[in-house]
Amino acid sequence: MRILNLDDFSRIINGDVLFDNWSRDIYSVDASNYIIKPELIMCPRDRYDVENLCKYCFDKNISLTPRGAGTGLLGQSLSNNIVVDFTKYMNKILEIDSDYTIVEPGVVKGVLDKELKKKGKFLPPDPASSNYCTVGGMIANNSSGAHSLGYGSTIDFLQEVGIVYYDGTFSQINEKSYAFDPLMIKLFKLLSPYLDIIQNQYPKVTKNSCGYRLDALFSKNKFSPQKIFASSEGTLGLVTSSKMKIMDIPLYRHLLLLSFNNIFSAILQLPLILKFSPTAVELLDHTVISNINKNSINDPLENFGCLLFVEFAEDKSGYIDKKVKLFKEKLIDKCNILESVSDEKSISQIWASRKGALNNVMKISDGSRKPIGLIEDTVVGNESLYDYVRFMIQSFADNDLEYVIYGHAGDGNLHVRPIIDTNSESQVKLMNSLAEQIFKKVIKLGGTITGEHGDGLARVNYIPLMYGDKLYSIFEQVKSLLDPTLILNPGKKIIKS
Ligand SMILES: Cc1cc2nc3c(=O)[nH]c(=O)nc-3n(C[C@H](O)[C@H](O)[C@H](O)COP(=O)(O)OP(=O)(O)OC[C@H]3O[C@@H](n4cnc5c(N)ncnc54)[C@H](O)[C@@H]3O)c2cc1C
């Protein structure tokens, strides 16, 4: 490990430089199982600090890993070199207009939500970690959440980014301004010959955070280069600001809580449920339900096999009432309707039990036996979900493994964690071979291995399996163009970096 010159860093940035053991320990973990201790941590005060830092690190060939709140689940923000923390100073909301907001990357999503709400607006992607995670982290992971079914993922809202490139050059990138950015023009030229493969070889699912999202750059007959930074995990540039599309908060919402005998009877009703265009359809299976804090919702839930949370949103009250009435008529003999509420207080209370799912899942941990997030957040089309879940549950049964399943059933995006003894070499081996087996099944069904949590360290090796050699070699060319000396978040997205 190189000896970093601390005096240099204190001179080139106005923000903080942390290198004490305590800070290095704090930044050595995120929400994954990895522990990697950084050499030092920088908290830039502004874009100019980030420019100076990148320029210095490029000259000295030192690597940099940007970091938001560290809630990434796959080790994305960990590094043994320099970690750049955007939360301390670069956390401001710069502008809120009628249909967009401009923010610094370190702003916490929950803080932004509160400010937008005062103006009757919202930024729809809603990770369950919203009270902690930052917009910068959401962009880099292409995060979403319960309402991506109705509104889309972070990538769909990204209109412009302020980026500091590997060598300290700054660029403001949107669908028009890229024409003045030599690197973005080179990117366009690099990708143009591959349009066919880019348009045809990505999975046709509603959400995807695997690899680089080149498909999103060419949708709707436009070139949208700012979207290359969504889902890039800080490997192509450091985001110093972003302009995000925002929407009007719908005037009326209605939330139904449905219970089914088991996960299969719930999945079988999904096609019917989706015909009603809900904004969210979320699932908790019995393994999660039995761990829910029973105070967060009125009724004890442990007797139910599987729950679906189905939300509708409209701006016309008569319309939503009619829709809910018809929905109930169609579903009444297929499940139990436990709750049907339209007031904000009840809606938030019921959603709280869904939002706390991962925290409850983590409480299942017993010493080295833990629910491990490698399979984590695959997506398959709804027509394949039943077959896929059968295959997966059978694989766990064949290997005597307990598991948890919950998540965004409406998008075919399930969070799946087998419970593994991390001290047992054979169980860890089994976990890896099961993941590969399940990923192969997902790919065969036309899905993606990650819908929102990203690749990080845990899944970078599966990216070539997901996309094939040709597309993966294009990813490598993109990385070489935007980070030729591989100093930006090495080991993420591109294996050899
Ligand atoms: C309890 C829990 C629930 C969760 N629920 C959801 C969910 O419902 N939906 C979902 O999508 N995710 C969820 N997540 C995962 C995680 O919270 C999200 O991916 C989140 O958006 C990460 O944000 P962060 O600020 O913590 O980013 P970090 O974890 O700090 O970083 C994530 C990535 O962003 C990069 N990055 C950060 N800032 C910048 C920047 N300025 N420029 C370039 N790159 C940058 C980092 O290098 C890293 O690669 C959950 C996590 C937990 C712990």
The ligand as an SDF file (V2000), in Angstrom:
LIG
                    3D

 53 58  0  0  0  0  0  0  0  0999 V2000
  -32.4600   -1.4500    5.2910 C   0  0  0  0  0  0  0  0  0  0  0  0
  -32.1660   -1.1920    3.8420 C   0  0  0  0  0  0  0  0  0  0  0  0
  -33.2080   -1.1190    2.9380 C   0  0  0  0  0  0  0  0  0  0  0  0
  -32.9500   -0.8750    1.5830 C   0  0  0  0  0  0  0  0  0  0  0  0
  -34.0050   -0.7780    0.7130 N   0  0  0  0  0  0  0  0  0  0  0  0
  -33.7720   -0.4880   -0.5860 C   0  0  0  0  0  0  0  0  0  0  0  0
  -34.8580   -0.3480   -1.4940 C   0  0  0  0  0  0  0  0  0  0  0  0
  -36.0280   -0.4790   -1.1370 O   0  0  0  0  0  0  0  0  0  0  0  0
  -34.5810   -0.0510   -2.7850 N   0  0  0  0  0  0  0  0  0  0  0  0
  -33.3010    0.1230   -3.2120 C   0  0  0  0  0  0  0  0  0  0  0  0
  -33.1100    0.4030   -4.3980 O   0  0  0  0  0  0  0  0  0  0  0  0
  -32.2470    0.0040   -2.3740 N   0  0  0  0  0  0  0  0  0  0  0  0
  -32.4500   -0.2890   -1.0730 C   0  0  0  0  0  0  0  0  0  0  0  0
  -31.3910   -0.4230   -0.2220 N   0  0  0  0  0  0  0  0  0  0  0  0
  -30.0170   -0.2800   -0.7370 C   0  0  0  0  0  0  0  0  0  0  0  0
  -29.4250    1.1500   -0.5720 C   0  0  0  0  0  0  0  0  0  0  0  0
  -30.0030    1.8030    0.5150 O   0  0  0  0  0  0  0  0  0  0  0  0
  -29.6130    1.9980   -1.8340 C   0  0  0  0  0  0  0  0  0  0  0  0
  -28.9000    1.4390   -2.9000 O   0  0  0  0  0  0  0  0  0  0  0  0
  -29.1590    3.4610   -1.6310 C   0  0  0  0  0  0  0  0  0  0  0  0
  -29.6010    4.2400   -2.6920 O   0  0  0  0  0  0  0  0  0  0  0  0
  -27.6690    3.6390   -1.4490 C   0  0  0  0  0  0  0  0  0  0  0  0
  -27.4510    4.9930   -1.0920 O   0  0  0  0  0  0  0  0  0  0  0  0
  -26.2300    5.4360   -0.1630 P   0  0  0  0  0  0  0  0  0  0  0  0
  -26.2820    6.9090   -0.0260 O   0  0  0  0  0  0  0  0  0  0  0  0
  -26.2150    4.6750    1.0930 O   0  0  0  0  0  0  0  0  0  0  0  0
  -25.0190    5.0170   -1.1000 O   0  0  0  0  0  0  0  0  0  0  0  0
  -23.6650    4.2590   -0.7120 P   0  0  0  0  0  0  0  0  0  0  0  0
  -23.9910    2.8870   -0.2250 O   0  0  0  0  0  0  0  0  0  0  0  0
  -22.8310    5.1110    0.1380 O   0  0  0  0  0  0  0  0  0  0  0  0
  -23.0100    4.1550   -2.1540 O   0  0  0  0  0  0  0  0  0  0  0  0
  -23.6350    3.4390   -3.1810 C   0  0  0  0  0  0  0  0  0  0  0  0
  -22.8460    3.6220   -4.4730 C   0  0  0  0  0  0  0  0  0  0  0  0
  -22.9490    4.9810   -4.8550 O   0  0  0  0  0  0  0  0  0  0  0  0
  -21.6750    5.5020   -5.1600 C   0  0  0  0  0  0  0  0  0  0  0  0
  -21.7450    6.9410   -4.9010 N   0  0  0  0  0  0  0  0  0  0  0  0
  -22.1560    7.5720   -3.7890 C   0  0  0  0  0  0  0  0  0  0  0  0
  -22.0720    8.9050   -3.9460 N   0  0  0  0  0  0  0  0  0  0  0  0
  -21.6090    9.1230   -5.1980 C   0  0  0  0  0  0  0  0  0  0  0  0
  -21.2840   10.2780   -5.9470 C   0  0  0  0  0  0  0  0  0  0  0  0
  -21.4250   11.5160   -5.4580 N   0  0  0  0  0  0  0  0  0  0  0  0
  -20.7960   10.1240   -7.2090 N   0  0  0  0  0  0  0  0  0  0  0  0
  -20.6330    8.8910   -7.7490 C   0  0  0  0  0  0  0  0  0  0  0  0
  -20.9290    7.7600   -7.0770 N   0  0  0  0  0  0  0  0  0  0  0  0
  -21.4060    7.8780   -5.8190 C   0  0  0  0  0  0  0  0  0  0  0  0
  -20.7380    4.7210   -4.2450 C   0  0  0  0  0  0  0  0  0  0  0  0
  -19.4010    4.7030   -4.7030 O   0  0  0  0  0  0  0  0  0  0  0  0
  -21.3590    3.3410   -4.3310 C   0  0  0  0  0  0  0  0  0  0  0  0
  -20.8790    2.6810   -5.4700 O   0  0  0  0  0  0  0  0  0  0  0  0
  -31.6130   -0.7040    1.1320 C   0  0  0  0  0  0  0  0  0  0  0  0
  -30.5580   -0.7770    2.0600 C   0  0  0  0  0  0  0  0  0  0  0  0
  -30.8280   -1.0290    3.3970 C   0  0  0  0  0  0  0  0  0  0  0  0
  -29.6780   -1.0920    4.3500 C   0  0  0  0  0  0  0  0  0  0  0  0
  1  2  1  0
  2  3  1  0
  2 52  2  0
  3  4  2  0
  4  5  1  0
  4 50  1  0
  5  6  2  0
  6  7  1  0
  6 13  1  0
  7  8  2  0
  7  9  1  0
  9 10  1  0
 10 11  2  0
 10 12  1  0
 12 13  2  0
 13 14  1  0
 14 15  1  0
 14 50  1  0
 15 16  1  0
 16 17  1  0
 16 18  1  0
 18 19  1  0
 18 20  1  0
 20 21  1  0
 20 22  1  0
 22 23  1  0
 23 24  1  0
 24 25  2  0
 24 26  1  0
 24 27  1  0
 27 28  1  0
 28 29  2  0
 28 30  1  0
 28 31  1  0
 31 32  1  0
 32 33  1  0
 33 34  1  0
 33 48  1  0
 34 35  1  0
 35 36  1  0
 35 46  1  0
 36 37  1  0
 36 45  1  0
 37 38  2  0
 38 39  1  0
 39 40  1  0
 39 45  2  0
 40 41  1  0
 40 42  2  0
 42 43  1  0
 43 44  2  0
 44 45  1  0
 46 47  1  0
 46 48  1  0
 48 49  1  0
 50 51  2  0
 51 52  1  0
 52 53  1  0
M  END
$$$$
